[in-house]
Amino acid sequence: MAVSISAVVLVKGGYVRVGSMLACTLFGLTLAATGLAPTINSGLASLAGLLSSL
C-alpha cells in the first residue's frame, strides 16, 4: 500500500512520468520472480540496518 501511494505522489508531483513508473514496476515484479530475489532482499535489509545505525 505504501509503495502505491508513493508512486501516485511521485507521478502527480511531476517527478516521475507514468511510463517510467510502469517500466520500473514491471521490472521489479519480474526481478522478484527470479532466484535472485532472496539475495536482493537480504542485501537491502543489511543496507537498511547499516543506514539506520548511522
PDB file of all heavy atoms in Angstrom:
ATOM      1  N   MET A   1       0.819  -1.193   0.000  1.00  0.00           N
ATOM      2  CA  MET A   1       0.000   0.000   0.000  1.00  0.00           C
ATOM      3  C   MET A   1       0.860   1.254   0.000  1.00  0.00           C
ATOM      4  O   MET A   1       0.589   2.187  -0.729  1.00  0.00           O
ATOM      5  CB  MET A   1      -0.934  -0.059   1.198  1.00  0.00           C
ATOM      6  CG  MET A   1      -1.876   1.106   1.270  1.00  0.00           C
ATOM      7  SD  MET A   1      -3.035   1.032  -0.086  1.00  0.00           S
ATOM      8  CE  MET A   1      -4.313   2.041   0.535  1.00  0.00           C
ATOM      9  N   ALA A   2       1.900   1.273   0.833  1.00  0.00           N
ATOM     10  CA  ALA A   2       2.753   2.461   0.933  1.00  0.00           C
ATOM     11  C   ALA A   2       3.476   2.731  -0.384  1.00  0.00           C
ATOM     12  O   ALA A   2       3.664   3.876  -0.761  1.00  0.00           O
ATOM     13  CB  ALA A   2       3.748   2.298   2.067  1.00  0.00           C
ATOM     14  N   VAL A   3       3.860   1.657  -1.082  1.00  0.00           N
ATOM     15  CA  VAL A   3       4.563   1.835  -2.348  1.00  0.00           C
ATOM     16  C   VAL A   3       3.638   2.453  -3.386  1.00  0.00           C
ATOM     17  O   VAL A   3       4.028   3.357  -4.112  1.00  0.00           O
ATOM     18  CB  VAL A   3       5.131   0.492  -2.844  1.00  0.00           C
ATOM     19  CG1 VAL A   3       5.731   0.631  -4.220  1.00  0.00           C
ATOM     20  CG2 VAL A   3       6.165  -0.028  -1.866  1.00  0.00           C
ATOM     21  N   SER A   4       2.397   2.005  -3.443  1.00  0.00           N
ATOM     22  CA  SER A   4       1.480   2.539  -4.441  1.00  0.00           C
ATOM     23  C   SER A   4       1.131   3.998  -4.148  1.00  0.00           C
ATOM     24  O   SER A   4       1.010   4.802  -5.065  1.00  0.00           O
ATOM     25  CB  SER A   4       0.213   1.690  -4.524  1.00  0.00           C
ATOM     26  OG  SER A   4      -0.467   1.707  -3.284  1.00  0.00           O
ATOM     27  N   ILE A   5       1.006   4.346  -2.869  1.00  0.00           N
ATOM     28  CA  ILE A   5       0.733   5.741  -2.516  1.00  0.00           C
ATOM     29  C   ILE A   5       1.932   6.605  -2.894  1.00  0.00           C
ATOM     30  O   ILE A   5       1.768   7.688  -3.447  1.00  0.00           O
ATOM     31  CB  ILE A   5       0.395   5.864  -1.022  1.00  0.00           C
ATOM     32  CG1 ILE A   5      -0.949   5.203  -0.746  1.00  0.00           C
ATOM     33  CG2 ILE A   5       0.380   7.316  -0.579  1.00  0.00           C
ATOM     34  CD1 ILE A   5      -1.286   5.080   0.710  1.00  0.00           C
ATOM     35  N   SER A   6       3.136   6.129  -2.640  1.00  0.00           N
ATOM     36  CA  SER A   6       4.341   6.876  -3.003  1.00  0.00           C
ATOM     37  C   SER A   6       4.430   7.070  -4.508  1.00  0.00           C
ATOM     38  O   SER A   6       4.804   8.145  -4.976  1.00  0.00           O
ATOM     39  CB  SER A   6       5.587   6.138  -2.515  1.00  0.00           C
ATOM     40  OG  SER A   6       5.586   6.024  -1.127  1.00  0.00           O
ATOM     41  N   ALA A   7       4.093   6.039  -5.254  1.00  0.00           N
ATOM     42  CA  ALA A   7       4.138   6.135  -6.710  1.00  0.00           C
ATOM     43  C   ALA A   7       3.156   7.182  -7.220  1.00  0.00           C
ATOM     44  O   ALA A   7       3.475   7.969  -8.109  1.00  0.00           O
ATOM     45  CB  ALA A   7       3.854   4.775  -7.336  1.00  0.00           C
ATOM     46  N   VAL A   8       1.958   7.206  -6.648  1.00  0.00           N
ATOM     47  CA  VAL A   8       0.958   8.189  -7.069  1.00  0.00           C
ATOM     48  C   VAL A   8       1.433   9.601  -6.751  1.00  0.00           C
ATOM     49  O   VAL A   8       1.294  10.516  -7.561  1.00  0.00           O
ATOM     50  CB  VAL A   8      -0.407   7.900  -6.389  1.00  0.00           C
ATOM     51  CG1 VAL A   8      -1.378   9.042  -6.595  1.00  0.00           C
ATOM     52  CG2 VAL A   8      -0.988   6.604  -6.927  1.00  0.00           C
ATOM     53  N   VAL A   9       2.031   9.791  -5.591  1.00  0.00           N
ATOM     54  CA  VAL A   9       2.541  11.117  -5.213  1.00  0.00           C
ATOM     55  C   VAL A   9       3.641  11.557  -6.165  1.00  0.00           C
ATOM     56  O   VAL A   9       3.678  12.719  -6.589  1.00  0.00           O
ATOM     57  CB  VAL A   9       3.041  11.102  -3.751  1.00  0.00           C
ATOM     58  CG1 VAL A   9       3.806  12.369  -3.419  1.00  0.00           C
ATOM     59  CG2 VAL A   9       1.871  10.922  -2.797  1.00  0.00           C
ATOM     60  N   LEU A  10       4.538  10.645  -6.537  1.00  0.00           N
ATOM     61  CA  LEU A  10       5.624  10.995  -7.454  1.00  0.00           C
ATOM     62  C   LEU A  10       5.101  11.350  -8.834  1.00  0.00           C
ATOM     63  O   LEU A  10       5.596  12.267  -9.480  1.00  0.00           O
ATOM     64  CB  LEU A  10       6.633   9.858  -7.540  1.00  0.00           C
ATOM     65  CG  LEU A  10       7.496   9.642  -6.304  1.00  0.00           C
ATOM     66  CD1 LEU A  10       8.344   8.384  -6.483  1.00  0.00           C
ATOM     67  CD2 LEU A  10       8.375  10.832  -6.015  1.00  0.00           C
ATOM     68  N   VAL A  11       4.100  10.613  -9.309  1.00  0.00           N
ATOM     69  CA  VAL A  11       3.537  10.891 -10.631  1.00  0.00           C
ATOM     70  C   VAL A  11       2.763  12.203 -10.605  1.00  0.00           C
ATOM     71  O   VAL A  11       2.905  13.043 -11.496  1.00  0.00           O
ATOM     72  CB  VAL A  11       2.637   9.725 -11.103  1.00  0.00           C
ATOM     73  CG1 VAL A  11       1.863  10.105 -12.342  1.00  0.00           C
ATOM     74  CG2 VAL A  11       3.480   8.495 -11.376  1.00  0.00           C
ATOM     75  N   LYS A  12       1.927  12.390  -9.596  1.00  0.00           N
ATOM     76  CA  LYS A  12       1.120  13.613  -9.506  1.00  0.00           C
ATOM     77  C   LYS A  12       1.993  14.845  -9.315  1.00  0.00           C
ATOM     78  O   LYS A  12       1.671  15.922  -9.791  1.00  0.00           O
ATOM     79  CB  LYS A  12       0.117  13.519  -8.356  1.00  0.00           C
ATOM     80  CG  LYS A  12      -0.985  12.529  -8.592  1.00  0.00           C
ATOM     81  CD  LYS A  12      -1.965  13.053  -9.592  1.00  0.00           C
ATOM     82  CE  LYS A  12      -3.141  12.087  -9.716  1.00  0.00           C
ATOM     83  NZ  LYS A  12      -4.094  12.500 -10.691  1.00  0.00           N
ATOM     84  N   GLY A  13       3.102  14.692  -8.622  1.00  0.00           N
ATOM     85  CA  GLY A  13       4.013  15.812  -8.383  1.00  0.00           C
ATOM     86  C   GLY A  13       4.862  16.150  -9.593  1.00  0.00           C
ATOM     87  O   GLY A  13       5.550  17.163  -9.602  1.00  0.00           O
ATOM     88  N   GLY A  14       4.836  15.308 -10.606  1.00  0.00           N
ATOM     89  CA  GLY A  14       5.597  15.572 -11.822  1.00  0.00           C
ATOM     90  C   GLY A  14       7.048  15.126 -11.738  1.00  0.00           C
ATOM     91  O   GLY A  14       7.853  15.446 -12.600  1.00  0.00           O
ATOM     92  N   TYR A  15       7.398  14.372 -10.685  1.00  0.00           N
ATOM     93  CA  TYR A  15       8.776  13.920 -10.538  1.00  0.00           C
ATOM     94  C   TYR A  15       9.086  12.727 -11.434  1.00  0.00           C
ATOM     95  O   TYR A  15      10.209  12.556 -11.882  1.00  0.00           O
ATOM     96  CB  TYR A  15       9.059  13.539  -9.083  1.00  0.00           C
ATOM     97  CG  TYR A  15       8.899  14.697  -8.133  1.00  0.00           C
ATOM     98  CD1 TYR A  15       7.848  14.750  -7.245  1.00  0.00           C
ATOM     99  CD2 TYR A  15       9.812  15.741  -8.140  1.00  0.00           C
ATOM    100  CE1 TYR A  15       7.697  15.814  -6.383  1.00  0.00           C
ATOM    101  CE2 TYR A  15       9.669  16.810  -7.281  1.00  0.00           C
ATOM    102  CZ  TYR A  15       8.617  16.846  -6.400  1.00  0.00           C
ATOM    103  OH  TYR A  15       8.464  17.891  -5.551  1.00  0.00           O
ATOM    104  N   VAL A  16       8.072  11.895 -11.671  1.00  0.00           N
ATOM    105  CA  VAL A  16       8.236  10.683 -12.474  1.00  0.00           C
ATOM    106  C   VAL A  16       7.085  10.607 -13.459  1.00  0.00           C
ATOM    107  O   VAL A  16       5.948  10.904 -13.128  1.00  0.00           O
ATOM    108  CB  VAL A  16       8.218   9.428 -11.555  1.00  0.00           C
ATOM    109  CG1 VAL A  16       8.337   8.166 -12.376  1.00  0.00           C
ATOM    110  CG2 VAL A  16       9.311   9.500 -10.526  1.00  0.00           C
ATOM    111  N   ARG A  17       7.390  10.199 -14.677  1.00  0.00           N
ATOM    112  CA  ARG A  17       6.333  10.011 -15.664  1.00  0.00           C
ATOM    113  C   ARG A  17       5.704   8.641 -15.494  1.00  0.00           C
ATOM    114  O   ARG A  17       6.315   7.711 -14.962  1.00  0.00           O
ATOM    115  CB  ARG A  17       6.906  10.148 -17.064  1.00  0.00           C
ATOM    116  CG  ARG A  17       7.352  11.562 -17.349  1.00  0.00           C
ATOM    117  CD  ARG A  17       7.719  11.724 -18.794  1.00  0.00           C
ATOM    118  NE  ARG A  17       8.028  13.121 -19.055  1.00  0.00           N
ATOM    119  CZ  ARG A  17       8.802  13.521 -20.024  1.00  0.00           C
ATOM    120  NH1 ARG A  17       9.329  12.637 -20.845  1.00  0.00           N
ATOM    121  NH2 ARG A  17       9.038  14.797 -20.190  1.00  0.00           N
ATOM    122  N   VAL A  18       4.488   8.509 -15.953  1.00  0.00           N
ATOM    123  CA  VAL A  18       3.733   7.261 -15.786  1.00  0.00           C
ATOM    124  C   VAL A  18       4.439   6.097 -16.479  1.00  0.00           C
ATOM    125  O   VAL A  18       4.530   5.003 -15.929  1.00  0.00           O
ATOM    126  CB  VAL A  18       2.292   7.424 -16.327  1.00  0.00           C
ATOM    127  CG1 VAL A  18       1.534   6.113 -16.258  1.00  0.00           C
ATOM    128  CG2 VAL A  18       1.552   8.498 -15.547  1.00  0.00           C
ATOM    129  N   GLY A  19       4.955   6.317 -17.665  1.00  0.00           N
ATOM    130  CA  GLY A  19       5.643   5.245 -18.393  1.00  0.00           C
ATOM    131  C   GLY A  19       6.859   4.732 -17.644  1.00  0.00           C
ATOM    132  O   GLY A  19       7.093   3.518 -17.565  1.00  0.00           O
ATOM    133  N   SER A  20       7.626   5.634 -17.062  1.00  0.00           N
ATOM    134  CA  SER A  20       8.806   5.231 -16.288  1.00  0.00           C
ATOM    135  C   SER A  20       8.402   4.451 -15.047  1.00  0.00           C
ATOM    136  O   SER A  20       9.030   3.458 -14.682  1.00  0.00           O
ATOM    137  CB  SER A  20       9.608   6.460 -15.869  1.00  0.00           C
ATOM    138  OG  SER A  20      10.081   7.151 -16.992  1.00  0.00           O
ATOM    139  N   MET A  21       7.340   4.907 -14.401  1.00  0.00           N
ATOM    140  CA  MET A  21       6.861   4.214 -13.210  1.00  0.00           C
ATOM    141  C   MET A  21       6.402   2.801 -13.560  1.00  0.00           C
ATOM    142  O   MET A  21       6.725   1.847 -12.860  1.00  0.00           O
ATOM    143  CB  MET A  21       5.715   4.981 -12.562  1.00  0.00           C
ATOM    144  CG  MET A  21       5.209   4.324 -11.295  1.00  0.00           C
ATOM    145  SD  MET A  21       3.647   4.948 -10.727  1.00  0.00           S
ATOM    146  CE  MET A  21       2.552   4.468 -12.036  1.00  0.00           C
ATOM    147  N   LEU A  22       5.674   2.651 -14.657  1.00  0.00           N
ATOM    148  CA  LEU A  22       5.207   1.326 -15.061  1.00  0.00           C
ATOM    149  C   LEU A  22       6.372   0.410 -15.431  1.00  0.00           C
ATOM    150  O   LEU A  22       6.378  -0.768 -15.079  1.00  0.00           O
ATOM    151  CB  LEU A  22       4.232   1.444 -16.230  1.00  0.00           C
ATOM    152  CG  LEU A  22       2.868   2.027 -15.899  1.00  0.00           C
ATOM    153  CD1 LEU A  22       2.044   2.199 -17.173  1.00  0.00           C
ATOM    154  CD2 LEU A  22       2.138   1.166 -14.897  1.00  0.00           C
ATOM    155  N   ALA A  23       7.364   0.959 -16.122  1.00  0.00           N
ATOM    156  CA  ALA A  23       8.525   0.151 -16.505  1.00  0.00           C
ATOM    157  C   ALA A  23       9.280  -0.330 -15.265  1.00  0.00           C
ATOM    158  O   ALA A  23       9.667  -1.504 -15.180  1.00  0.00           O
ATOM    159  CB  ALA A  23       9.450   0.963 -17.402  1.00  0.00           C
ATOM    160  N   CYS A  24       9.474   0.538 -14.298  1.00  0.00           N
ATOM    161  CA  CYS A  24      10.171   0.154 -13.073  1.00  0.00           C
ATOM    162  C   CYS A  24       9.360  -0.865 -12.271  1.00  0.00           C
ATOM    163  O   CYS A  24       9.920  -1.805 -11.709  1.00  0.00           O
ATOM    164  CB  CYS A  24      10.460   1.381 -12.217  1.00  0.00           C
ATOM    165  SG  CYS A  24      11.736   2.438 -12.915  1.00  0.00           S
ATOM    166  N   THR A  25       8.053  -0.693 -12.234  1.00  0.00           N
ATOM    167  CA  THR A  25       7.195  -1.628 -11.512  1.00  0.00           C
ATOM    168  C   THR A  25       7.245  -3.002 -12.159  1.00  0.00           C
ATOM    169  O   THR A  25       7.391  -4.018 -11.465  1.00  0.00           O
ATOM    170  CB  THR A  25       5.746  -1.112 -11.482  1.00  0.00           C
ATOM    171  OG1 THR A  25       5.735   0.167 -10.852  1.00  0.00           O
ATOM    172  CG2 THR A  25       4.836  -2.059 -10.744  1.00  0.00           C
ATOM    173  N   LEU A  26       7.129  -3.052 -13.469  1.00  0.00           N
ATOM    174  CA  LEU A  26       7.173  -4.339 -14.168  1.00  0.00           C
ATOM    175  C   LEU A  26       8.537  -5.004 -14.017  1.00  0.00           C
ATOM    176  O   LEU A  26       8.632  -6.223 -13.840  1.00  0.00           O
ATOM    177  CB  LEU A  26       6.820  -4.158 -15.641  1.00  0.00           C
ATOM    178  CG  LEU A  26       5.361  -3.803 -15.907  1.00  0.00           C
ATOM    179  CD1 LEU A  26       5.159  -3.520 -17.393  1.00  0.00           C
ATOM    180  CD2 LEU A  26       4.438  -4.898 -15.447  1.00  0.00           C
ATOM    181  N   PHE A  27       9.609  -4.219 -14.068  1.00  0.00           N
ATOM    182  CA  PHE A  27      10.948  -4.775 -13.872  1.00  0.00           C
ATOM    183  C   PHE A  27      11.085  -5.336 -12.460  1.00  0.00           C
ATOM    184  O   PHE A  27      11.631  -6.420 -12.263  1.00  0.00           O
ATOM    185  CB  PHE A  27      12.019  -3.714 -14.126  1.00  0.00           C
ATOM    186  CG  PHE A  27      13.411  -4.231 -13.901  1.00  0.00           C
ATOM    187  CD1 PHE A  27      13.986  -5.120 -14.787  1.00  0.00           C
ATOM    188  CD2 PHE A  27      14.132  -3.828 -12.798  1.00  0.00           C
ATOM    189  CE1 PHE A  27      15.260  -5.601 -14.581  1.00  0.00           C
ATOM    190  CE2 PHE A  27      15.409  -4.291 -12.577  1.00  0.00           C
ATOM    191  CZ  PHE A  27      15.982  -5.194 -13.473  1.00  0.00           C
ATOM    192  N   GLY A  28      10.559  -4.607 -11.476  1.00  0.00           N
ATOM    193  CA  GLY A  28      10.625  -5.076 -10.091  1.00  0.00           C
ATOM    194  C   GLY A  28       9.853  -6.365  -9.888  1.00  0.00           C
ATOM    195  O   GLY A  28      10.311  -7.281  -9.195  1.00  0.00           O
ATOM    196  N   LEU A  29       8.671  -6.453 -10.480  1.00  0.00           N
ATOM    197  CA  LEU A  29       7.881  -7.677 -10.359  1.00  0.00           C
ATOM    198  C   LEU A  29       8.564  -8.848 -11.054  1.00  0.00           C
ATOM    199  O   LEU A  29       8.544  -9.968 -10.560  1.00  0.00           O
ATOM    200  CB  LEU A  29       6.481  -7.460 -10.932  1.00  0.00           C
ATOM    201  CG  LEU A  29       5.591  -6.525 -10.118  1.00  0.00           C
ATOM    202  CD1 LEU A  29       4.305  -6.242 -10.899  1.00  0.00           C
ATOM    203  CD2 LEU A  29       5.278  -7.106  -8.766  1.00  0.00           C
ATOM    204  N   THR A  30       9.179  -8.591 -12.195  1.00  0.00           N
ATOM    205  CA  THR A  30       9.901  -9.644 -12.906  1.00  0.00           C
ATOM    206  C   THR A  30      11.108 -10.106 -12.101  1.00  0.00           C
ATOM    207  O   THR A  30      11.365 -11.301 -11.972  1.00  0.00           O
ATOM    208  CB  THR A  30      10.361  -9.137 -14.287  1.00  0.00           C
ATOM    209  OG1 THR A  30       9.219  -8.720 -15.023  1.00  0.00           O
ATOM    210  CG2 THR A  30      11.094 -10.214 -15.051  1.00  0.00           C
ATOM    211  N   LEU A  31      11.841  -9.157 -11.535  1.00  0.00           N
ATOM    212  CA  LEU A  31      13.013  -9.493 -10.738  1.00  0.00           C
ATOM    213  C   LEU A  31      12.628 -10.257  -9.478  1.00  0.00           C
ATOM    214  O   LEU A  31      13.348 -11.156  -9.044  1.00  0.00           O
ATOM    215  CB  LEU A  31      13.762  -8.212 -10.371  1.00  0.00           C
ATOM    216  CG  LEU A  31      15.119  -8.360  -9.712  1.00  0.00           C
ATOM    217  CD1 LEU A  31      16.057  -9.128 -10.645  1.00  0.00           C
ATOM    218  CD2 LEU A  31      15.701  -7.006  -9.398  1.00  0.00           C
ATOM    219  N   ALA A  32      11.482  -9.932  -8.895  1.00  0.00           N
ATOM    220  CA  ALA A  32      11.030 -10.622  -7.680  1.00  0.00           C
ATOM    221  C   ALA A  32      10.701 -12.087  -7.946  1.00  0.00           C
ATOM    222  O   ALA A  32      10.709 -12.896  -7.023  1.00  0.00           O
ATOM    223  CB  ALA A  32       9.812  -9.910  -7.107  1.00  0.00           C
ATOM    224  N   ALA A  33      10.428 -12.426  -9.186  1.00  0.00           N
ATOM    225  CA  ALA A  33      10.075 -13.806  -9.526  1.00  0.00           C
ATOM    226  C   ALA A  33      11.305 -14.655  -9.849  1.00  0.00           C
ATOM    227  O   ALA A  33      11.168 -15.834 -10.130  1.00  0.00           O
ATOM    228  CB  ALA A  33       9.122 -13.818 -10.718  1.00  0.00           C
ATOM    229  N   THR A  34      12.492 -14.071  -9.807  1.00  0.00           N
ATOM    230  CA  THR A  34      13.703 -14.814 -10.142  1.00  0.00           C
ATOM    231  C   THR A  34      14.333 -15.406  -8.887  1.00  0.00           C
ATOM    232  O   THR A  34      13.930 -15.119  -7.759  1.00  0.00           O
ATOM    233  CB  THR A  34      14.741 -13.907 -10.830  1.00  0.00           C
ATOM    234  OG1 THR A  34      15.182 -12.917  -9.904  1.00  0.00           O
ATOM    235  CG2 THR A  34      14.169 -13.254 -12.069  1.00  0.00           C
ATOM    236  N   GLY A  35      15.373 -16.169  -9.079  1.00  0.00           N
ATOM    237  CA  GLY A  35      16.107 -16.758  -7.963  1.00  0.00           C
ATOM    238  C   GLY A  35      16.956 -15.754  -7.208  1.00  0.00           C
ATOM    239  O   GLY A  35      17.458 -16.047  -6.121  1.00  0.00           O
ATOM    240  N   LEU A  36      17.135 -14.571  -7.758  1.00  0.00           N
ATOM    241  CA  LEU A  36      17.926 -13.544  -7.087  1.00  0.00           C
ATOM    242  C   LEU A  36      17.148 -12.792  -6.008  1.00  0.00           C
ATOM    243  O   LEU A  36      17.737 -12.040  -5.235  1.00  0.00           O
ATOM    244  CB  LEU A  36      18.433 -12.515  -8.107  1.00  0.00           C
ATOM    245  CG  LEU A  36      19.621 -12.923  -8.950  1.00  0.00           C
ATOM    246  CD1 LEU A  36      19.912 -11.876 -10.003  1.00  0.00           C
ATOM    247  CD2 LEU A  36      20.832 -13.125  -8.078  1.00  0.00           C
ATOM    248  N   ALA A  37      15.855 -12.975  -5.953  1.00  0.00           N
ATOM    249  CA  ALA A  37      15.023 -12.211  -5.023  1.00  0.00           C
ATOM    250  C   ALA A  37      15.471 -12.349  -3.564  1.00  0.00           C
ATOM    251  O   ALA A  37      15.591 -11.339  -2.872  1.00  0.00           O
ATOM    252  CB  ALA A  37      13.561 -12.601  -5.181  1.00  0.00           C
ATOM    253  N   PRO A  38      15.751 -13.549  -3.048  1.00  0.00           N
ATOM    254  CA  PRO A  38      16.188 -13.641  -1.646  1.00  0.00           C
ATOM    255  C   PRO A  38      17.522 -12.917  -1.391  1.00  0.00           C
ATOM    256  O   PRO A  38      17.700 -12.282  -0.357  1.00  0.00           O
ATOM    257  CB  PRO A  38      16.337 -15.139  -1.398  1.00  0.00           C
ATOM    258  CG  PRO A  38      15.484 -15.781  -2.427  1.00  0.00           C
ATOM    259  CD  PRO A  38      15.530 -14.873  -3.615  1.00  0.00           C
ATOM    260  N   THR A  39      18.435 -13.003  -2.341  1.00  0.00           N
ATOM    261  CA  THR A  39      19.725 -12.329  -2.197  1.00  0.00           C
ATOM    262  C   THR A  39      19.553 -10.820  -2.183  1.00  0.00           C
ATOM    263  O   THR A  39      20.159 -10.117  -1.367  1.00  0.00           O
ATOM    264  CB  THR A  39      20.665 -12.738  -3.350  1.00  0.00           C
ATOM    265  OG1 THR A  39      20.760 -14.155  -3.385  1.00  0.00           O
ATOM    266  CG2 THR A  39      22.033 -12.128  -3.185  1.00  0.00           C
ATOM    267  N   ILE A  40      18.721 -10.316  -3.074  1.00  0.00           N
ATOM    268  CA  ILE A  40      18.467  -8.870  -3.135  1.00  0.00           C
ATOM    269  C   ILE A  40      17.775  -8.406  -1.861  1.00  0.00           C
ATOM    270  O   ILE A  40      18.154  -7.377  -1.282  1.00  0.00           O
ATOM    271  CB  ILE A  40      17.634  -8.532  -4.381  1.00  0.00           C
ATOM    272  CG1 ILE A  40      18.460  -8.782  -5.644  1.00  0.00           C
ATOM    273  CG2 ILE A  40      17.148  -7.086  -4.334  1.00  0.00           C
ATOM    274  CD1 ILE A  40      17.668  -8.723  -6.920  1.00  0.00           C
ATOM    275  N   ASN A  41      16.799  -9.167  -1.382  1.00  0.00           N
ATOM    276  CA  ASN A  41      16.095  -8.796  -0.158  1.00  0.00           C
ATOM    277  C   ASN A  41      17.032  -8.764   1.040  1.00  0.00           C
ATOM    278  O   ASN A  41      16.974  -7.845   1.858  1.00  0.00           O
ATOM    279  CB  ASN A  41      14.931  -9.752   0.111  1.00  0.00           C
ATOM    280  CG  ASN A  41      13.759  -9.476  -0.781  1.00  0.00           C
ATOM    281  OD1 ASN A  41      13.591  -8.387  -1.290  1.00  0.00           O
ATOM    282  ND2 ASN A  41      12.932 -10.493  -0.979  1.00  0.00           N
ATOM    283  N   SER A  42      17.899  -9.760   1.170  1.00  0.00           N
ATOM    284  CA  SER A  42      18.814  -9.764   2.309  1.00  0.00           C
ATOM    285  C   SER A  42      19.834  -8.641   2.193  1.00  0.00           C
ATOM    286  O   SER A  42      20.208  -8.031   3.194  1.00  0.00           O
ATOM    287  CB  SER A  42      19.510 -11.116   2.441  1.00  0.00           C
ATOM    288  OG  SER A  42      20.360 -11.357   1.350  1.00  0.00           O
ATOM    289  N   GLY A  43      20.274  -8.335   0.983  1.00  0.00           N
ATOM    290  CA  GLY A  43      21.204  -7.215   0.781  1.00  0.00           C
ATOM    291  C   GLY A  43      20.567  -5.884   1.137  1.00  0.00           C
ATOM    292  O   GLY A  43      21.192  -5.036   1.786  1.00  0.00           O
ATOM    293  N   LEU A  44      19.313  -5.692   0.724  1.00  0.00           N
ATOM    294  CA  LEU A  44      18.612  -4.459   1.056  1.00  0.00           C
ATOM    295  C   LEU A  44      18.335  -4.348   2.551  1.00  0.00           C
ATOM    296  O   LEU A  44      18.412  -3.268   3.132  1.00  0.00           O
ATOM    297  CB  LEU A  44      17.310  -4.351   0.253  1.00  0.00           C
ATOM    298  CG  LEU A  44      17.484  -4.097  -1.235  1.00  0.00           C
ATOM    299  CD1 LEU A  44      16.132  -4.148  -1.931  1.00  0.00           C
ATOM    300  CD2 LEU A  44      18.165  -2.767  -1.479  1.00  0.00           C
ATOM    301  N   ALA A  45      18.034  -5.475   3.190  1.00  0.00           N
ATOM    302  CA  ALA A  45      17.808  -5.464   4.643  1.00  0.00           C
ATOM    303  C   ALA A  45      19.102  -5.121   5.371  1.00  0.00           C
ATOM    304  O   ALA A  45      19.080  -4.352   6.350  1.00  0.00           O
ATOM    305  CB  ALA A  45      17.280  -6.818   5.095  1.00  0.00           C
ATOM    306  N   SER A  46      20.214  -5.634   4.905  1.00  0.00           N
ATOM    307  CA  SER A  46      21.508  -5.302   5.517  1.00  0.00           C
ATOM    308  C   SER A  46      21.831  -3.830   5.323  1.00  0.00           C
ATOM    309  O   SER A  46      22.321  -3.170   6.250  1.00  0.00           O
ATOM    310  CB  SER A  46      22.623  -6.146   4.902  1.00  0.00           C
ATOM    311  OG  SER A  46      22.407  -7.508   5.163  1.00  0.00           O
ATOM    312  N   LEU A  47      21.569  -3.315   4.153  1.00  0.00           N
ATOM    313  CA  LEU A  47      21.812  -1.890   3.878  1.00  0.00           C
ATOM    314  C   LEU A  47      20.927  -1.007   4.747  1.00  0.00           C
ATOM    315  O   LEU A  47      21.391  -0.015   5.305  1.00  0.00           O
ATOM    316  CB  LEU A  47      21.578  -1.592   2.402  1.00  0.00           C
ATOM    317  CG  LEU A  47      21.781  -0.143   1.961  1.00  0.00           C
ATOM    318  CD1 LEU A  47      23.227   0.277   2.165  1.00  0.00           C
ATOM    319  CD2 LEU A  47      21.372   0.027   0.511  1.00  0.00           C
ATOM    320  N   ALA A  48      19.676  -1.393   4.902  1.00  0.00           N
ATOM    321  CA  ALA A  48      18.763  -0.633   5.756  1.00  0.00           C
ATOM    322  C   ALA A  48      19.230  -0.650   7.208  1.00  0.00           C
ATOM    323  O   ALA A  48      19.177   0.361   7.905  1.00  0.00           O
ATOM    324  CB  ALA A  48      17.348  -1.181   5.641  1.00  0.00           C
ATOM    325  N   GLY A  49      19.700  -1.783   7.663  1.00  0.00           N
ATOM    326  CA  GLY A  49      20.233  -1.895   9.023  1.00  0.00           C
ATOM    327  C   GLY A  49      21.462  -1.037   9.215  1.00  0.00           C
ATOM    328  O   GLY A  49      21.617  -0.376  10.245  1.00  0.00           O
ATOM    329  N   LEU A  50      22.317  -1.008   8.205  1.00  0.00           N
ATOM    330  CA  LEU A  50      23.525  -0.186   8.279  1.00  0.00           C
ATOM    331  C   LEU A  50      23.171   1.294   8.313  1.00  0.00           C
ATOM    332  O   LEU A  50      23.706   2.063   9.127  1.00  0.00           O
ATOM    333  CB  LEU A  50      24.428  -0.475   7.072  1.00  0.00           C
ATOM    334  CG  LEU A  50      25.669   0.380   6.937  1.00  0.00           C
ATOM    335  CD1 LEU A  50      26.671   0.004   8.024  1.00  0.00           C
ATOM    336  CD2 LEU A  50      26.287   0.214   5.569  1.00  0.00           C
ATOM    337  N   LEU A  51      22.241   1.704   7.465  1.00  0.00           N
ATOM    338  CA  LEU A  51      21.846   3.107   7.415  1.00  0.00           C
ATOM    339  C   LEU A  51      21.127   3.543   8.690  1.00  0.00           C
ATOM    340  O   LEU A  51      21.282   4.686   9.129  1.00  0.00           O
ATOM    341  CB  LEU A  51      20.959   3.371   6.189  1.00  0.00           C
ATOM    342  CG  LEU A  51      21.658   3.264   4.840  1.00  0.00           C
ATOM    343  CD1 LEU A  51      20.660   3.461   3.709  1.00  0.00           C
ATOM    344  CD2 LEU A  51      22.794   4.266   4.723  1.00  0.00           C
ATOM    345  N   SER A  52      20.351   2.654   9.278  1.00  0.00           N
ATOM    346  CA  SER A  52      19.626   3.024  10.492  1.00  0.00           C
ATOM    347  C   SER A  52      20.555   3.136  11.692  1.00  0.00           C
ATOM    348  O   SER A  52      20.229   3.810  12.662  1.00  0.00           O
ATOM    349  CB  SER A  52      18.501   2.029  10.779  1.00  0.00           C
ATOM    350  OG  SER A  52      19.048   0.776  11.129  1.00  0.00           O
ATOM    351  N   SER A  53      21.712   2.483  11.634  1.00  0.00           N
ATOM    352  CA  SER A  53      22.650   2.565  12.751  1.00  0.00           C
ATOM    353  C   SER A  53      23.529   3.807  12.674  1.00  0.00           C
ATOM    354  O   SER A  53      24.245   4.103  13.631  1.00  0.00           O
ATOM    355  CB  SER A  53      23.519   1.314  12.788  1.00  0.00           C
ATOM    356  OG  SER A  53      24.398   1.284  11.672  1.00  0.00           O
ATOM    357  N   LEU A  54      23.493   4.529  11.583  1.00  0.00           N
ATOM    358  CA  LEU A  54      24.330   5.736  11.458  1.00  0.00           C
ATOM    359  C   LEU A  54      23.768   6.920  12.183  1.00  0.00           C
ATOM    360  O   LEU A  54      22.735   7.203  12.430  1.00  0.00           O
ATOM    361  CB  LEU A  54      24.508   6.098   9.987  1.00  0.00           C
ATOM    362  CG  LEU A  54      25.301   5.092   9.166  1.00  0.00           C
ATOM    363  CD1 LEU A  54      25.355   5.545   7.718  1.00  0.00           C
ATOM    364  CD2 LEU A  54      26.712   4.937   9.693  1.00  0.00           C
TER     365      LEU A  54
END
